[in-house]
Amino acid sequence: MASIRLAEVSKRYGTVEAVRDLNLVCADGDLLALLGPSGCGKTSTLKMVAGIEDVTAGEIYFGDRPVTALDPAQRNVAMVFEDYALYPHLTVAQNVAFPLEIRGRPPHEITRAVDDVLRLLGLETLRDVGVRQLSGGAQQRVAIGRALVREPAVILFDEPLSHLDGNHKVQLRAEIKRLQGETGVTGVLVTHDQTEAMAMADRVAVMHLGVLQQLAPPAVLYDHPANLFVAQFIGEPPMNLFAATLATNGSTLTATGEGWRVPLTAEVSARLRAVARGADVVIGARPEHLRLHALNGSTGAGLAGRVFFREPRGDVDVVLVKVDRTVLAGDGVGGRDVVTVETPAGVDWKEDDAVEVTLGEGPLHVFDARSGLSALPGA
Amino acid sequence: MSRLEVRALGKSFGATRALDDVTLAVGPGEILGVTGPSGAGKSTLCRVVVGIDTPSAGEVLMDGTSVTAVPPERRRVAFMFESYALYPQLTVFENVAFPLRAPGARRLTRAELTARVRDVLALVELEGLDGRRPGELSGGQKQRVALCRALVQEPRAWLLDEPISHLDAKLRHVLRGALRRRLVRTDAAIMWASPDAAEALAVADRVAVLVAGRLQQVAPPAEIYRRPATVDVARLVGDPPMNLLEGALVENAGAVGFRHAAFGVPLPPALRMRLGANARRERVVLGLRPAEIRVAAGTDGTRGEVWVWEPLGKHGILSVRMGSDVVKVKVAKDGSWTPGAAVALDMSVTEPVLFDAVTGSVL
């Protein structure tokens, strides 16, 4: 058992800087997720923690012990891979026993350790089954058992769920979280799937182009994204980002965009005092924090538009509204005039229905348009 | 007006039955979603309909006429390959224009052809990339080129095999809408295959669920959500999917209840009515949607133990251990749940679904 600390860690492959000046801490017994799109540096980081890749600069510590110069075996890390990497000709029990056998542990000790792990994973009834006959989810559980059986200081998960179908993914994601908590082993998870990272990790490190964007517990990432990258990467469907300017309105501020305006609360206004009046900002509103109204003549309170598409999801509907103006900031992917609203199921919104979208009923996020940084940091 | 049908379709690869007695019909301007786990037969179905694979049994019909013996190029079916199958030496523009220049295609003027290609490239936000070659594109861009090559045609049917699976979330959302709007305004029949049931349910008029080559259910999305026909369908639908708990149906003074090894749940009268005179069953599976179960105040409910808490931002998923089962509940985001803590659930939901535990079919 150990905490993990990365101090100013960088990784270069030739001229490509995969990871830049990374500072990270994962507390003893926590599960840390490294999250980001492909090329963000998450896998390079994991490999450096494992000792499979050398660091170009910086230091890695397990507890107080620098491990940067140690090979993987000396670090006592176990890895779980996306493709399970089991021995196909061996049974479940033989696969789990393998790491202990190559270490020459006495047979009675191996049997006991394997039994304990199989019980923990609910694999007792499959102990003598060949792993080839198992489903993907069961194979991954065996791989986790093989990692746990030798009581590693740290367990590293490299996209462990990416080969599984939806429901198996949801099941195993909870199982891994439960196991990691129960055994208390420090874990690092690499994933590109924000739902997975949020569901499983105690803290999530969001990375982009080799640089750490934010390190925070899941709820903080969702409620207080530090910048526009995190704001867009966390949440499904993604946050709406509106181009706006700030203006003073008595003691509070008003955010004004193309065809809409929203008074900001006194609390938000006070916190935004540092941002210059008239500044270009980006107002972020999550789809579930917007409201959709049937439009009978324009009220002028929100954004008028037409239903472009309604996606039923069972208990909620995701409604895309094509608004009359170019209101969205960001890279323009998906258009600058399509606003996403998540609304409870029940209203039968039809394509091309005239509607109005209002902001301001739920929390809003404010970002500096130039730097992309949150103007409401902290929490 | 085109109507696509498959009748009693079968396809075997050696001893493996990839498709088994599949009968489906898709009308003009209708999108039939096809979903199921990997290996369900989705891609095989597409390949048989387009004519790349020949069926081992059954028929493919267009407008009531069998095309089972007609070669692919004469079926007028536009197919988007899951593997893209782009021509590496051709530009994006030439790849997309390719089917318009095929022998047998309607002759277009150069201006018409250019307009058609540009139109579909704009739809999928690939403007400005028409001069690139596939090798210079990202995976998501290649997928969009393959999609354009299908969209540019005027076929009797479109078969789209995972058309947008590799795109970023924002673009995927918008394209679901943009594609649906465009396709349903044509006279062609459309099949849209995706392993992501949520996508199939989002874009389709009706959804066909395949498991291990067999059709489990064909129904409009709302019905698949509300009344999945089998436990296999229930496992695929919803995020997270329905809880499936095995137990028995017991009757007591006219009321019917579900008895699990660890707890009991009364069932709503409407369900009682549907079961008929003798409601007792030895082995059933009770399906409860995570969003409909409530955490009960105090200990007034079915007791269990917090197993896992997954905070997802807008809401959380609480897994509660009840006997040998784990029940997932969709709860408000701001809870704080410690594994091992006692919790009570109100499981008397208004719309439970009951399945026969042996056959897996809905009761």
Interface residues (C-beta under 8 A of the other chain):
Chain A: D165 G166 N167 V170 R173 A174 E175 K177 R178 G181 E182 T195 M198 A199 M200 P217 P218 A219 L221 Y222 D223 Q232 I234 G235 E236 P237 P238 R286 E288 F308 F309 E311 P312 R313 G314 D315 V318 L320 V333 G334 G335 V338 T340 E342 E351
Chain B: P37 S38 E125 D168 A169 K170 L171 H173 V174 R176 G177 A178 R180 R181 P195 D196 A197 A198 L201 A202 V203 P221 A222 Y225 R235 L236 V237 G238 D239 P240 P241 R289 A291 W307 V308 E310 P311 L312 G313 K314 I317 S319 V326 K328 K330 K333 D334 P339
